Amino acid sequence: MSCLRIGGILLTLCLAPTALSSLHPECEYIFQLEKEERHCLQYIAEDGNKSAEGSVSRNCTNGGWSRPFPPYHIACSVDDDIPENFLQAEQSYFATVKLIYTVGYSISLVVLTVAVLILLLFRKLRCARNFIHIQLFVTFILKAVAVFIKDVTLFSSDDTNHCTLSTFACKASVVFCHYCVMANFFWLLVEALYLNSLLLSSFYHSRRCLWGFSLLGWGVPVLFIILWIGSRVYFENTEFV
């Protein structure tokens, strides 16, 4: 059984980078347009702007260079490859998905908040087991709040390109969301360790043990988040504000 658990943990760690590196479908589409834009620029550079089709120009003004005209996706006829009503159908799909998970997170937030208040108000319910339950419920609450904050930051305006948005608020909301998700998983681990200790009856449940559980549930994710931030800043911090 222990070998199976270790194998499952290793498999999860191996698949985690693949899952985290996957792109949102809408972002994948936008990055494809940017790829076509780079091809267009390369084509213009090679052609020397001799032909009328595919040529893009800029004007030198008192305020500096103007934006390219016409836009690259028009000059290179990228829009010709996009089916009609594709963007409308895509926007409708993502709006429906956002509405569904927003309603789900809202209901979960309200119910979990009521549960935490009940466990805190009644003295007879205060014990080590319920202490761990409260921490787990709080992580679910924070995860729902993090999703709402991320939506407000990234999707507050339809004109915002959330695929290439690189502001401090955007980065902070993503970091907070990842921390809440990781803390949620670590408190699930704490729940498992506590239940396992109850079954084995080889564990003395003192305040020191609860402090250790708290350090594992809230402190260890901070270490991994710091390492993740450092690696992202060093390897993938290519966007400018």
N, C-alpha and C positions, 0 to 999 in steps of 0.2 A: 504493500500500500504506500509506504514511504517513497519507494522508487517511482511509483506512478505520480505522486505529488510533485517530486522533484522534476520529473519529465514534463509535467504540465506547466510548471513554473518556467522551465527553460524554453518550452515552446512559446509561451506567452511573451517572454522577453525577446525571442527571435522575431516574432510577428509584430511586436509593438512598433519598431521603426517603420515598417511598411505601412501600418495603419496610420501613423502620425504624418507620414509624408504624402498621403493621398490628397488629391486636390478636390475641392468642391466642384461639382459639374459646371456651375456657372463660371467659376474662375478658369476652368479648363478651356471653356469656350473663348473667354477673353484673352487668355494667353495664346490661343491659336490665332486670334486676330493680330496680336502683337507680333507673332512670328511672321504672319503674312506682311505686316508692315515693314519688318526688317528685310524681307525678301524684296519688297517694293523699293526700299531705299538702295539696296544693292543693285537692283535692275536700273534705277535712275543713274547711279554712279557709273555703271558700265556703259549705259547708253549715251551719257553726256548731255542729257536733256535735249537731244536733237529732235525727237519725235513729239508730237502734240499729246499723244496718248501716254499716260503714265508719268507725266511731268508734274513736278511740285515746285513751287517757288515761295520765296519769302521777300518781304520788303524791309528795307532799312529805314527806321523811323527815329524820331527824337528820343522815344522811350526804349529804343533797342530794336532787335529783330522781331518782326511780327510772327504770328503762328503760320505754319505751312498752309498753303492754299493751292488746290483744294485738299481736303483731308486725305490721308494716305489710303484709307479703305475705299474712298471714292475713286481716286486716281488709278488705283490698281484693280478696280472692279471686284473688290472682295465681296461686296453686297450681292453680286450676281449669283454667288454660290450658296446664299442663305435662303432657305425656303420661306415662302410667304407665311405670315402669322407665327413664325417660329419664336420670335422674341416674346410675343404676347402670350403664347401658350406656356413658354418657359416661366415667365413672370407669374402667371396665374398658378402654376404648379408650386413654385417656391413660396408664394404667398399663402397657399392652402396648407403646406407643410408647416410654415411658421405659425399659422393660426392654431393648428392642432397641438404642436408642442407647447405653445404659449398657454393654451387652456389647461393642458395636462400639468405643466409646472405650476400654474397658479393654484389649481386644486390641491396639488401635493404640498405647496407652500402653506396654505391655510390649514390643512389637516395636520401636518407635522407641527406647526406652531401651537395648535390647540393641544396636541399630545405632549409637547414639551412643557407647556404651562401646567397641565394636569400633574405631570410627574414632579414638577418643582413645588407646587402648592400644597400637596398632601404629604405630610411627614411620614405616614406609614408606608409610602411608596419609595422612600429614600433608602437606597441600599447600593451596593457595588454594582449589581447587575443593571439596575435602572440608571445608575450613573453612566455606564457604558452605553446604554440605549440612548440616553439623552445626547451624548456626544455624537453618536451615529446619526440621530435625527437632525442635529445641528449641521452636520456636514451635508446632508441632503438639502436642508434649507439654504445653506450657503451656495450650493451648486445651482439651485434654481435662481437665486439672486444673481449669481455670476452670469448665467445665461441671459437674464434680463439686461444686465449692465452691458454685456457684449453686444446685444442686439441694438441697444440705444446708441452705442458708440459706432458700430459699423453700419447699421441700417437706418440711421436717423433720417437720411435723405435718399431719395431715389437717384440723385445725381452723383452720389458718393461711390467711387470705385473701391469697394472694400477688398478687392483682390490685391491692389497695389497700395492701399492706404498704409502710411507708415508715420503715425504720430505717437506721442508719448501716451495719450489716453488709450489709443488702440492697443499698444503693446502692454500697458498696465492691465487692461481688461482681459487680455488673453492670458497673461501670467496668472492673474487672480483666478480665472476659470480653470486653468490647469492645476493650480494648487488645490482648489476645492475638490476637483475630481480625484486627485491623488490622496488627499486627506480622507475622502469618503472610502476609498479602497483600503487604506491603512486601518481605519476604524472597523471595517468589515473583518480585517485580519485580527484586530484586537478582540472582536466578538468571538471569532473562532478559537483564539487562544484561551479566552476566559471559559468558554463552554468546554473546551478540551480539559482544562485544569479542573473543572467541577467533576467531570466524568472520572478523571484519574485520582482525584482526592489527594493530590500530592502538592498542593499549592496553598500557601497561607495568604489569605486575602486581607492584607493590611493597607493602610493609607499609602505606604511606600510603593506597594504594587500598583495602586491606582495612579500615583505620580509617574511610575514607569510606563503604564499604559498611555497616559496623557502625552508623555514625551514621544512615545512611538507613534501615536496617532496624529499629533500636531507638529512635532518637531522634526521627525525624519523626513516628511515631505518637503520641508523647507530646504534641507540639504540637497535633495534631488532637483528642486526647482532652481536653486542657485547654480548648480552644475549645468542645467538645461539652458538657463539664461546666458551663462558664460559661453557655452558652445554656440548658441544662436548668434550672439554678438560677434564672436570671433569668425564663424564660418559663413553666416547667412545674413549679416547686417548690411545688405547692399542697397536698401531703399533709403532715399533721402526725404526728410520732412519738407 
